[in-house]
Amino acid sequence: MCRTLALVNAPDRAREIHVSSRWPPLAMEKNSDGIFWELEILAEELREEIVYTVSKTGGHLSSSLGVTELTVALHHVFNTPQDKIIWDVGHQEIKNAYDSPNFWACRFPKRNESEYDAFGAGHSSTSISAGLGMAVGRDLLGKNNHVISIIGDGAMTAGMAFEAMNNAGYLDSNLIIILNDNEQVSLPTATVDGPAPPVGALSKALTKLQSSRKLRQLREAAKGITRQIGGQTHEMAAKVDSYVRGMRGRPCLHIRQSQGHACTRTVLIHVITEKGKGYSPAEIAPDKMHGVVKFDPTSGKQLKSKSNTLSYTQYFAESLIAEAERDDKIVAIHAAMGGGTGLNLFQKQFPDRCFDVGIAEQHAVTFAAGLAAEGLKPFCAIYSSFLQRGYDQVVHDVDLQKLPVRFAIDRAGLVGADGPTHCGAFDVTYMACLPNMVVMAPSDETQLMHMVATAAAIDDRPCCFRYPRGNGIGFSPLPSNNKGTPLEVGKGRILRKGNRVAFLGYGTIVQSCLQAAKHLQELGISVTVADAIFCKPLDRELIRELVQEHEILITIEEGSIGGFSSHVSHFLALNGLLDGNIKWRPMVLPDRHIDHGSQKDQTEEAGLSSSHIAAIFY
């Protein structure tokens, strides 16, 4: 966290505690209780500041608490920032950017925020690849710094991590890989209901390893090997092992050693940590304290604002459950995000029809394609920014074969606190260009529930629907028993009739269009508001009508260049509809990444608020 290391100045203090003048530092003596005591004090100060800071701002909590001792040990042993530490997933890191101007600017590692952030991260399983590239680059440039990649918190379930380890084993560069094993494989984003247990063979193997007598034997054997090698290899392994064990943590296992010379090859260190360590509410419920809003640091109670409506995620989940009650072919897939996608609610109802595949979006998509090939009706629920990771599979394994996989794209558009790494700006652009894909977006929660029913009814091609982070609007009546009605594919609707200006909105930004139209009406400007509903196929009749009956057409979407507005402009140009008197203008997200902030602030920055829409005529 940004304030955290600013106050305790952990990197410098960690190094100053009895560090030898030569590098690497000499191994500590067994009875170095004084050093351990000083490091423990630093770790406790750090932990207290994490809790204090996040309680005031919100953010990721449990993961950072779990690696406090590891963080202090790393800064004590290594000469950061000259030595490069790469944190996987991002939310594991205790933020080093104490020179950052504000907390929002640095929720995840960010290279331009701090010299301690060697590599930016917000998605999982990138640290080994990045670390290996940096290690090879160091060698080619003749440098001699250390590179440490820290992976864990579920990130080892992704194929990219194993691809990188395979390459690292071949190149055998001087790279230190630390597996932060906190017994988590699925991210415990229990924003909807209850924790999800770790899944997968890897989780079972690590759990078995932790309690194994052979682990202790292997650790002792590793120590014997490094003693025989001597020199820097044994010193480095001993220091990391000793520091982590000495500070109320659990054993550290040095799995792979160099053979007969100084430690210049790839090393894997297995560190067992406890998520939420040292803060009682987080130890009791690490899932609920994984990502938090502001909370009372004494009780751990989160200060959530009350709403009369549910989140779009919950409306999706309830609607999918209603469909599945009537159709036993419906199955659900998510990539370690049962709480975040609402599918843990589905799993409670249909435990044999819900699949958590781990942080493995590529596998999730092709797994869903296989289910569809067998005649089932898979709903693959993935965040917009995470679906980017499985895009080749969407193209090759789903769209090319015209398999009816239904993609429920959560966190579409601006996502607020999670910032640019999680911003769902690009899904319309990358999905609507596919020949067989039906692409739709609801303007409210009722229409979302109808889209779930529509997706269930589409059985001859793939489809997707996007919906934002946040709560529904609460204006329109929900379908009976949460069971939606299939929409006519490719048909939009007019919500407000005018005669001079037409707003054609796509997605929940339609609500902002209605607000802007009301304001303009007060100024004497007559505005039509249309809800496109579908980006692909477009409602061509509706677009022709808007062009023929209005002076100005504005297309509005919370997405990137190349999305809905581009498809409309393509249709207008091909059909000569721009050759007359119509004036057409698109309003889309700016062609840059929008940084951390509230969704309201991000919308203002993007120029897509209702006042910005209305101001296009000023």
DRENLUM-857020 format. One record per residue (C-alpha): residue in three letters; x, y, z. Coordinates in Angstrom, 2 decimals. Layout:
N
type;east;north;up
ALA;X;Y;Z
...
//
This chain:
618
type;east;north;up
MET;0.00;0.00;0.00
CYS;1.36;3.45;-0.85
ARG;1.34;4.96;2.64
THR;2.56;1.77;4.25
LEU;6.20;1.75;3.30
ALA;6.30;5.52;3.38
LEU;5.68;5.47;7.11
VAL;7.80;2.51;8.11
ASN;10.34;2.91;5.29
ALA;10.49;-0.86;5.17
PRO;13.00;-1.46;2.33
ASP;15.72;0.65;3.95
ARG;14.99;-0.45;7.51
ALA;14.85;-4.10;6.52
ARG;18.32;-3.84;4.98
GLU;19.79;-1.84;7.85
ILE;19.02;-4.50;10.45
HIS;22.43;-6.17;10.92
VAL;23.20;-6.46;7.22
SER;26.76;-7.44;6.34
SER;28.83;-4.96;4.34
ARG;29.46;-7.50;1.62
TRP;26.87;-8.91;-0.79
PRO;25.27;-11.29;-0.48
PRO;25.05;-10.88;3.31
LEU;26.53;-13.60;5.46
ALA;24.15;-16.19;6.81
MET;22.83;-15.29;10.23
GLU;23.87;-17.25;13.26
LYS;21.30;-19.64;14.68
ASN;20.92;-17.58;17.87
SER;20.34;-14.27;16.14
ASP;17.19;-13.60;18.16
GLY;17.88;-9.87;18.18
ILE;17.71;-9.66;14.42
PHE;14.52;-11.70;14.31
TRP;13.01;-9.49;16.99
GLU;13.78;-6.31;15.03
LEU;12.40;-7.79;11.83
GLU;9.28;-8.94;13.65
ILE;8.70;-5.42;14.95
LEU;9.05;-4.07;11.43
ALA;6.63;-6.72;10.11
GLU;4.08;-5.88;12.80
GLU;4.34;-2.15;12.06
LEU;3.87;-2.92;8.40
ARG;0.85;-5.12;9.10
GLU;-0.77;-2.49;11.31
GLU;-0.28;0.15;8.64
ILE;-1.77;-2.13;5.98
VAL;-4.91;-2.59;8.06
TYR;-5.11;1.13;8.84
THR;-4.59;2.26;5.25
VAL;-6.96;-0.19;3.62
SER;-9.64;0.47;6.26
LYS;-9.68;4.10;5.11
THR;-9.53;3.52;1.37
GLY;-10.66;0.00;0.57
GLY;-8.54;-2.38;-1.46
HIS;-6.99;-5.83;-1.32
LEU;-6.19;-6.88;2.22
SER;-5.85;-10.59;3.04
SER;-3.14;-11.36;0.50
SER;-0.91;-8.49;1.62
LEU;-1.26;-9.48;5.28
GLY;-0.17;-12.99;4.41
VAL;3.13;-11.92;2.84
THR;4.21;-9.32;5.39
GLU;7.05;-11.42;6.83
LEU;8.06;-12.57;3.36
THR;8.20;-8.96;2.18
VAL;10.39;-7.87;5.08
ALA;12.67;-10.87;4.54
LEU;13.06;-10.08;0.84
HIS;13.94;-6.44;1.46
HIS;16.36;-7.53;4.18
VAL;18.15;-10.09;2.03
PHE;18.12;-8.34;-1.33
ASN;19.33;-4.94;-2.42
THR;16.09;-3.48;-3.76
PRO;15.34;-1.70;-6.01
GLN;18.56;-2.71;-7.80
ASP;17.49;-6.31;-7.27
LYS;14.15;-6.76;-9.02
ILE;11.13;-8.21;-7.20
ILE;8.15;-9.11;-9.41
TRP;4.88;-9.79;-7.63
ASP;2.29;-11.90;-9.41
VAL;-1.43;-10.98;-9.51
GLY;-0.57;-7.58;-8.06
HIS;-2.78;-7.69;-5.01
GLN;-0.20;-9.87;-3.21
GLU;2.23;-6.98;-3.05
ILE;2.62;-4.68;-0.07
LYS;2.89;-1.55;-2.11
ASN;6.36;-0.06;-2.23
ALA;5.37;3.16;-3.97
TYR;5.84;5.48;-1.03
ASP;6.61;8.31;-3.40
SER;3.17;7.96;-5.02
PRO;0.88;10.99;-4.63
ASN;-2.23;9.02;-3.72
PHE;-3.44;5.56;-2.88
TRP;-5.70;5.21;-5.89
ALA;-2.74;5.58;-8.21
CYS;-1.09;2.41;-7.03
ARG;-3.47;-0.40;-6.09
PHE;-1.42;-2.73;-8.24
PRO;2.30;-2.65;-9.08
LYS;2.92;0.12;-11.56
ARG;6.31;0.88;-13.07
ASN;5.76;4.61;-13.38
GLU;4.64;4.92;-9.74
SER;7.61;3.44;-7.90
GLU;11.16;2.33;-8.49
TYR;10.33;-0.74;-6.42
ASP;7.68;-1.84;-8.92
ALA;9.86;-3.74;-11.37
PHE;6.91;-4.96;-13.42
GLY;3.23;-4.01;-13.53
ALA;0.62;-6.64;-12.73
GLY;-3.11;-6.94;-12.23
HIS;-3.81;-10.22;-13.98
SER;-2.35;-13.48;-12.79
SER;0.51;-15.79;-13.71
THR;2.78;-13.28;-15.45
SER;5.60;-13.02;-12.91
ILE;7.75;-15.97;-14.02
SER;7.62;-14.97;-17.69
ALA;8.45;-11.35;-16.87
GLY;11.14;-12.35;-14.40
LEU;12.76;-14.73;-16.86
GLY;12.80;-12.03;-19.52
MET;14.38;-9.59;-17.09
ALA;16.96;-12.17;-15.99
VAL;17.95;-12.95;-19.57
GLY;18.05;-9.22;-20.36
ARG;20.29;-8.67;-17.35
ASP;22.69;-11.35;-18.55
LEU;22.81;-9.97;-22.09
LEU;23.59;-6.51;-20.72
GLY;26.29;-7.80;-18.37
LYS;24.53;-6.81;-15.15
ASN;24.70;-8.80;-11.90
ASN;21.50;-7.99;-9.99
HIS;19.07;-10.61;-8.68
VAL;15.59;-11.17;-10.13
ILE;12.91;-12.64;-7.88
SER;9.47;-13.70;-9.15
ILE;6.80;-14.28;-6.48
ILE;3.84;-16.31;-7.67
GLY;0.90;-17.61;-5.70
ASP;-2.57;-16.67;-4.48
GLY;-4.01;-18.99;-7.12
ALA;-1.73;-17.89;-9.95
MET;-0.03;-21.28;-10.32
THR;-3.21;-22.75;-11.84
ALA;-2.74;-20.85;-15.09
GLY;-1.00;-22.44;-18.04
MET;1.21;-19.41;-18.59
ALA;3.01;-20.11;-15.31
PHE;3.88;-23.62;-16.44
GLU;4.91;-22.41;-19.90
ALA;7.30;-19.98;-18.23
MET;8.68;-22.61;-15.86
ASN;9.29;-24.92;-18.79
ASN;11.26;-22.21;-20.58
ALA;13.05;-21.20;-17.38
GLY;14.17;-24.78;-16.85
TYR;15.64;-24.82;-20.35
LEU;17.36;-21.41;-20.20
ASP;18.41;-21.96;-16.57
SER;19.17;-18.29;-15.99
ASN;19.82;-16.95;-12.51
LEU;16.17;-16.50;-11.54
ILE;14.65;-17.02;-8.10
ILE;11.01;-18.17;-8.15
ILE;9.09;-18.04;-4.87
LEU;5.84;-20.00;-4.68
ASN;3.66;-18.22;-2.12
ASP;1.50;-21.14;-1.07
ASN;-1.43;-19.80;0.95
GLU;-3.65;-22.81;0.19
GLN;-5.58;-20.82;-2.37
VAL;-6.27;-21.86;-5.93
SER;-9.58;-20.12;-6.61
LEU;-9.71;-16.44;-5.81
PRO;-11.99;-16.03;-2.79
THR;-13.88;-13.05;-4.16
ALA;-16.93;-13.91;-2.13
THR;-18.77;-10.73;-2.98
VAL;-22.02;-12.61;-3.40
ASP;-22.05;-15.58;-1.09
GLY;-19.56;-17.54;0.96
PRO;-16.03;-18.79;0.31
ALA;-15.06;-21.25;-2.38
PRO;-12.69;-24.08;-1.49
PRO;-9.46;-24.43;-3.48
VAL;-9.91;-26.54;-6.59
GLY;-7.72;-28.67;-8.79
ALA;-5.05;-31.31;-8.58
LEU;-2.38;-28.70;-7.84
SER;-4.17;-27.59;-4.68
LYS;-4.48;-31.17;-3.48
ALA;-0.81;-31.82;-4.19
LEU;0.37;-28.72;-2.31
THR;-1.88;-29.47;0.66
LYS;-0.52;-33.00;0.82
LEU;3.03;-31.70;0.46
GLN;2.65;-29.28;3.37
SER;1.79;-32.08;5.80
SER;4.26;-34.57;4.38
ARG;7.21;-35.99;6.32
LYS;9.03;-36.18;2.98
LEU;8.85;-32.39;2.73
ARG;10.93;-32.08;5.87
GLN;13.33;-34.72;4.59
LEU;13.62;-32.92;1.26
ARG;14.34;-29.63;2.99
GLU;17.10;-31.21;5.07
ALA;18.54;-32.83;1.93
ALA;18.52;-29.46;0.18
LYS;20.39;-27.91;3.10
GLY;22.98;-30.69;2.88
ILE;23.48;-30.10;-0.83
THR;24.02;-26.37;-0.36
ARG;26.50;-27.00;2.47
GLN;28.54;-29.20;0.14
ILE;28.40;-26.54;-2.57
GLY;29.32;-23.87;-0.04
GLY;29.92;-20.21;-0.78
GLN;27.13;-17.90;-1.84
THR;24.66;-20.66;-2.69
HIS;24.36;-21.93;0.87
GLU;24.45;-18.43;2.33
MET;21.60;-17.15;0.16
ALA;19.39;-20.19;0.70
ALA;20.06;-20.16;4.44
LYS;19.23;-16.48;4.85
VAL;15.88;-16.60;3.05
ASP;14.96;-19.84;4.82
SER;15.98;-18.54;8.25
TYR;14.31;-15.16;8.00
VAL;10.95;-16.50;6.89
ARG;10.96;-19.30;9.48
GLY;12.09;-16.98;12.23
MET;9.31;-14.44;11.86
ARG;6.28;-16.45;12.98
GLY;5.93;-17.91;9.54
ARG;6.11;-21.52;8.46
PRO;8.97;-23.41;6.85
CYS;10.54;-22.33;3.62
LEU;11.68;-25.04;1.24
HIS;14.48;-24.53;-1.24
ILE;13.48;-27.10;-3.85
ARG;16.06;-26.72;-6.60
GLN;19.78;-26.07;-6.13
SER;22.62;-25.29;-8.46
GLN;25.09;-28.08;-8.98
GLY;28.65;-27.48;-7.80
HIS;29.07;-23.72;-8.20
ALA;27.66;-20.39;-7.07
CYS;23.90;-19.95;-7.39
THR;23.58;-18.85;-11.01
ARG;20.71;-21.07;-12.13
THR;16.95;-21.08;-11.71
VAL;15.77;-21.75;-8.16
LEU;12.28;-22.47;-6.82
ILE;11.48;-21.69;-3.18
HIS;8.25;-22.97;-1.64
VAL;6.97;-20.60;1.06
ILE;3.87;-21.50;3.05
THR;1.93;-18.45;4.24
GLU;-1.40;-17.76;5.91
LYS;-3.78;-15.44;4.12
GLY;-4.94;-12.65;6.42
LYS;-2.14;-13.39;8.92
GLY;-2.07;-11.22;12.05
TYR;-5.50;-9.55;11.69
SER;-8.22;-11.59;13.33
PRO;-11.16;-10.71;11.01
ALA;-9.02;-11.58;7.97
GLU;-7.77;-14.82;9.53
ILE;-11.35;-15.89;10.28
ALA;-12.71;-14.93;6.85
PRO;-9.86;-14.39;4.36
ASP;-12.36;-14.71;1.51
LYS;-14.51;-11.81;2.68
MET;-11.43;-9.71;3.45
HIS;-9.69;-10.48;0.13
GLY;-10.95;-7.29;-1.48
VAL;-12.73;-4.85;0.79
VAL;-14.44;-1.49;0.88
LYS;-13.78;0.85;3.80
PHE;-14.13;-0.97;7.12
ASP;-13.89;-0.59;10.88
PRO;-10.35;-1.79;11.72
THR;-11.42;-2.87;15.21
SER;-14.29;-5.15;14.20
GLY;-13.50;-5.70;10.54
LYS;-17.07;-4.75;9.61
GLN;-17.17;-3.35;6.10
LEU;-18.95;-0.04;5.60
LYS;-20.96;-0.96;2.53
SER;-23.49;1.51;1.18
LYS;-27.07;0.31;1.17
SER;-28.98;-0.11;-2.08
ASN;-32.54;-0.97;-2.95
THR;-31.33;-3.06;-5.86
LEU;-29.00;-6.00;-6.31
SER;-25.81;-5.97;-8.35
TYR;-25.94;-6.85;-12.03
THR;-23.87;-9.89;-11.11
GLN;-26.61;-11.12;-8.77
TYR;-29.37;-10.48;-11.30
PHE;-27.41;-12.56;-13.80
ALA;-26.94;-15.39;-11.31
GLU;-30.59;-15.46;-10.23
SER;-31.75;-15.46;-13.84
LEU;-29.37;-18.25;-14.81
ILE;-30.60;-20.34;-11.88
ALA;-34.19;-19.81;-13.07
GLU;-33.24;-20.99;-16.57
ALA;-31.34;-24.01;-15.23
GLU;-34.33;-25.10;-13.15
ARG;-36.24;-25.56;-16.40
ASP;-33.41;-26.87;-18.57
ASP;-31.05;-29.51;-17.20
LYS;-28.66;-29.01;-20.12
ILE;-27.57;-25.62;-18.80
VAL;-24.14;-25.69;-17.14
ALA;-21.92;-22.89;-15.84
ILE;-18.16;-22.31;-15.98
HIS;-15.99;-19.72;-14.27
ALA;-12.25;-19.20;-13.89
ALA;-11.69;-19.09;-10.13
MET;-14.26;-16.31;-9.72
GLY;-17.34;-17.96;-8.24
GLY;-18.04;-15.06;-5.91
GLY;-17.13;-12.36;-8.40
THR;-19.37;-13.79;-11.13
GLY;-22.20;-14.91;-8.85
LEU;-21.83;-18.52;-9.91
ASN;-21.29;-19.70;-6.34
LEU;-25.04;-19.12;-5.99
PHE;-25.57;-21.34;-9.04
GLN;-23.22;-23.94;-7.58
LYS;-25.26;-24.17;-4.39
GLN;-28.30;-25.08;-6.47
PHE;-26.54;-27.24;-9.05
PRO;-23.20;-28.49;-7.66
ASP;-22.73;-31.01;-10.48
ARG;-23.42;-28.45;-13.21
CYS;-21.02;-25.69;-12.13
PHE;-17.30;-25.86;-12.91
ASP;-14.53;-23.80;-11.35
VAL;-11.53;-24.40;-13.60
GLY;-9.06;-22.23;-11.65
ILE;-7.36;-19.14;-13.03
ALA;-7.35;-20.63;-16.51
GLU;-9.46;-18.59;-18.92
GLN;-8.04;-20.29;-22.00
HIS;-9.01;-23.68;-20.66
ALA;-12.39;-22.35;-19.49
VAL;-13.34;-21.28;-23.01
THR;-12.29;-24.50;-24.74
PHE;-13.76;-26.60;-21.92
ALA;-17.05;-24.78;-22.56
ALA;-16.67;-25.48;-26.28
GLY;-16.31;-29.18;-25.54
LEU;-19.46;-29.13;-23.43
ALA;-21.32;-27.39;-26.26
ALA;-20.05;-29.96;-28.75
GLU;-21.75;-32.65;-26.63
GLY;-25.09;-30.85;-26.73
LEU;-25.00;-29.07;-23.38
LYS;-25.70;-25.35;-22.96
PRO;-22.62;-23.81;-21.32
PHE;-22.64;-20.32;-19.82
CYS;-19.05;-19.14;-19.41
ALA;-18.99;-16.23;-16.95
ILE;-15.74;-14.25;-17.08
TYR;-14.77;-10.65;-16.40
SER;-14.33;-8.60;-19.56
SER;-10.63;-7.95;-18.96
PHE;-9.97;-11.61;-18.12
LEU;-11.70;-12.91;-21.25
GLN;-8.91;-11.20;-23.19
ARG;-6.67;-14.00;-21.92
GLY;-8.76;-16.62;-23.70
TYR;-9.39;-14.77;-26.94
ASP;-7.65;-17.20;-29.29
GLN;-9.86;-19.94;-27.89
VAL;-12.96;-17.78;-28.44
VAL;-11.96;-17.34;-32.09
HIS;-10.58;-20.78;-32.92
ASP;-12.43;-23.19;-30.66
VAL;-15.82;-21.47;-30.41
ASP;-16.62;-19.03;-33.20
LEU;-14.87;-20.89;-36.02
GLN;-16.79;-24.05;-35.16
LYS;-20.00;-22.09;-34.50
LEU;-20.41;-23.80;-31.15
PRO;-23.17;-22.31;-28.96
VAL;-21.13;-21.17;-25.99
ARG;-22.78;-18.33;-24.06
PHE;-20.34;-15.74;-22.70
ALA;-21.57;-13.73;-19.71
ILE;-19.12;-10.82;-19.68
ASP;-19.07;-9.25;-16.22
ARG;-17.31;-5.99;-15.21
ALA;-17.81;-4.49;-18.67
GLY;-16.86;-0.85;-19.08
LEU;-15.31;1.25;-16.34
VAL;-14.77;-0.66;-13.11
GLY;-13.62;2.01;-10.67
ALA;-11.21;0.98;-7.95
ASP;-9.57;-1.90;-9.82
GLY;-8.32;0.50;-12.47
PRO;-6.91;-0.06;-15.96
THR;-5.81;-3.68;-15.45
HIS;-9.44;-4.69;-14.90
CYS;-11.19;-2.14;-17.12
GLY;-13.67;-3.83;-19.45
ALA;-13.16;-1.47;-22.37
PHE;-12.44;-3.83;-25.23
ASP;-14.92;-6.73;-25.22
VAL;-17.37;-5.26;-27.75
THR;-14.49;-4.54;-30.11
TYR;-12.96;-8.00;-29.91
MET;-16.23;-9.97;-29.84
ALA;-18.27;-8.10;-32.45
CYS;-15.64;-8.63;-35.16
LEU;-16.23;-12.40;-35.08
PRO;-18.44;-13.67;-37.94
ASN;-20.71;-15.99;-35.94
MET;-21.00;-14.15;-32.63
VAL;-24.23;-12.56;-31.39
VAL;-23.26;-9.52;-29.30
MET;-25.70;-7.78;-26.96
ALA;-25.77;-5.49;-23.92
PRO;-28.65;-4.65;-21.55
SER;-29.66;-1.13;-20.60
ASP;-30.93;-2.27;-17.18
GLU;-31.19;-5.34;-14.95
THR;-34.55;-6.44;-16.37
GLN;-33.14;-6.57;-19.86
LEU;-30.12;-8.48;-18.53
MET;-32.44;-11.20;-17.27
HIS;-34.13;-11.31;-20.67
MET;-30.69;-11.67;-22.27
VAL;-29.92;-14.70;-20.14
ALA;-33.11;-16.25;-21.53
THR;-32.12;-15.15;-25.03
ALA;-28.70;-16.75;-24.72
ALA;-30.25;-19.98;-23.47
ALA;-32.51;-20.02;-26.54
ILE;-29.70;-19.41;-29.06
ASP;-28.47;-22.89;-29.89
ASP;-26.96;-22.57;-33.37
ARG;-24.07;-20.14;-32.76
PRO;-22.13;-18.48;-29.94
CYS;-23.33;-15.35;-28.20
CYS;-22.26;-12.92;-25.51
PHE;-23.78;-10.25;-23.34
ARG;-21.92;-7.64;-21.27
TYR;-22.95;-5.98;-18.04
PRO;-21.21;-3.57;-15.67
ARG;-19.94;-3.55;-12.13
GLY;-22.49;-2.05;-9.75
ASN;-26.17;-2.21;-8.93
GLY;-29.24;-2.15;-11.14
ILE;-31.32;1.00;-11.60
GLY;-34.49;-0.33;-9.93
PHE;-36.90;1.41;-12.32
SER;-38.32;-1.42;-14.40
PRO;-40.25;-4.45;-13.06
LEU;-38.32;-7.71;-12.92
PRO;-39.62;-10.79;-14.74
SER;-41.73;-13.19;-12.71
ASN;-39.66;-15.76;-10.78
ASN;-36.51;-14.24;-12.32
LYS;-37.33;-16.02;-15.60
GLY;-36.66;-13.76;-18.55
THR;-38.27;-13.83;-21.99
PRO;-36.10;-14.34;-25.09
LEU;-35.58;-11.17;-27.11
GLU;-35.87;-10.96;-30.87
VAL;-32.28;-11.16;-32.05
GLY;-31.11;-8.01;-33.82
LYS;-33.96;-5.74;-32.70
GLY;-33.54;-2.53;-30.70
ARG;-36.19;-0.21;-29.28
ILE;-37.07;3.46;-28.95
LEU;-37.47;4.62;-25.35
ARG;-38.19;8.30;-25.94
LYS;-39.44;9.98;-29.10
GLY;-38.17;13.33;-30.40
ASN;-37.60;14.83;-33.83
ARG;-34.30;16.69;-33.99
VAL;-31.56;14.71;-32.24
ALA;-31.25;10.92;-31.82
PHE;-29.20;9.26;-29.10
LEU;-28.49;5.62;-29.94
GLY;-27.09;4.09;-26.78
TYR;-25.57;0.66;-26.25
GLY;-25.64;-0.89;-22.80
THR;-26.37;0.70;-19.44
ILE;-25.15;4.08;-20.68
VAL;-28.64;4.36;-22.17
GLN;-29.68;5.59;-18.71
SER;-27.28;8.53;-19.05
CYS;-28.73;9.21;-22.50
LEU;-32.21;9.47;-20.97
GLN;-30.95;11.93;-18.35
ALA;-29.21;14.02;-21.01
ALA;-32.34;14.02;-23.18
LYS;-34.43;15.28;-20.27
HIS;-32.00;18.14;-19.72
LEU;-31.95;19.06;-23.40
GLN;-35.74;18.96;-23.55
GLU;-35.78;21.68;-20.89
LEU;-33.64;23.75;-23.26
GLY;-36.08;23.22;-26.11
ILE;-34.10;20.52;-27.95
SER;-36.25;17.53;-28.94
VAL;-34.36;14.27;-28.44
THR;-35.08;10.65;-29.32
VAL;-33.41;7.99;-27.18
ALA;-33.01;4.53;-28.68
ASP;-31.66;1.40;-27.03
ALA;-29.62;-0.59;-29.56
ILE;-29.63;-3.80;-27.45
PHE;-27.62;-5.62;-30.14
CYS;-24.28;-4.66;-31.63
LYS;-24.30;-7.76;-33.81
PRO;-26.54;-8.12;-35.65
LEU;-27.42;-4.42;-35.76
ASP;-31.03;-3.31;-35.99
ARG;-30.69;-1.80;-39.45
GLU;-34.31;-0.69;-39.68
LEU;-33.98;1.24;-36.44
ILE;-30.80;2.96;-37.60
ARG;-32.38;3.93;-40.93
GLU;-35.36;5.38;-39.09
LEU;-33.15;7.44;-36.80
VAL;-31.15;8.79;-39.75
GLN;-34.20;9.65;-41.84
GLU;-36.15;11.39;-39.06
HIS;-33.42;13.40;-37.31
GLU;-30.81;16.04;-38.05
ILE;-28.19;14.56;-35.73
LEU;-27.35;10.99;-34.72
ILE;-25.10;10.36;-31.71
THR;-23.97;6.82;-30.87
ILE;-22.93;6.39;-27.25
GLU;-21.17;3.45;-25.56
GLU;-18.89;2.70;-22.64
GLY;-16.36;0.89;-24.76
SER;-13.26;1.43;-26.84
ILE;-12.76;2.68;-30.36
GLY;-13.69;-0.09;-32.78
GLY;-16.82;-1.20;-30.94
PHE;-20.52;-0.48;-31.39
SER;-20.09;2.98;-32.92
SER;-17.66;1.60;-35.48
HIS;-20.17;-1.03;-36.56
VAL;-22.85;1.66;-36.91
SER;-20.55;3.91;-38.94
HIS;-19.63;0.98;-41.19
PHE;-23.32;0.34;-41.86
LEU;-24.02;4.03;-42.48
ALA;-21.13;4.36;-44.93
LEU;-21.87;1.16;-46.86
ASN;-25.50;2.15;-47.33
GLY;-24.90;5.76;-48.31
LEU;-26.63;7.07;-45.21
LEU;-23.85;9.58;-44.58
ASP;-24.30;11.13;-48.03
GLY;-27.30;13.23;-47.01
ASN;-27.80;15.88;-44.36
ILE;-27.43;13.70;-41.28
LYS;-24.65;14.63;-38.87
TRP;-23.24;11.61;-37.03
ARG;-20.92;11.67;-34.03
PRO;-19.64;8.82;-31.84
MET;-19.06;9.03;-28.09
VAL;-16.75;6.27;-26.84
LEU;-14.06;5.80;-24.22
PRO;-10.92;7.84;-24.95
ASP;-8.08;6.05;-26.70
ARG;-6.02;5.64;-23.53
HIS;-6.12;3.67;-20.30
ILE;-8.09;5.36;-17.52
ASP;-6.46;5.17;-14.12
HIS;-7.88;4.21;-10.71
GLY;-10.79;6.16;-9.29
SER;-14.47;5.79;-8.53
GLN;-16.70;4.78;-11.42
LYS;-18.29;8.23;-11.29
ASP;-14.91;9.97;-11.51
GLN;-13.77;7.68;-14.31
THR;-16.96;8.39;-16.27
GLU;-16.35;12.12;-15.89
GLU;-12.75;11.71;-17.02
ALA;-13.89;9.69;-20.02
GLY;-16.39;12.37;-21.02
LEU;-19.36;9.99;-20.93
SER;-21.50;11.39;-18.10
SER;-25.02;12.63;-18.83
SER;-23.76;16.21;-18.66
HIS;-21.06;15.43;-21.22
ILE;-23.63;13.83;-23.52
ALA;-25.87;16.88;-23.26
ALA;-22.93;19.26;-23.66
ILE;-22.20;18.00;-27.16
PHE;-24.73;20.61;-28.32
TYR;-23.31;23.54;-26.36
//
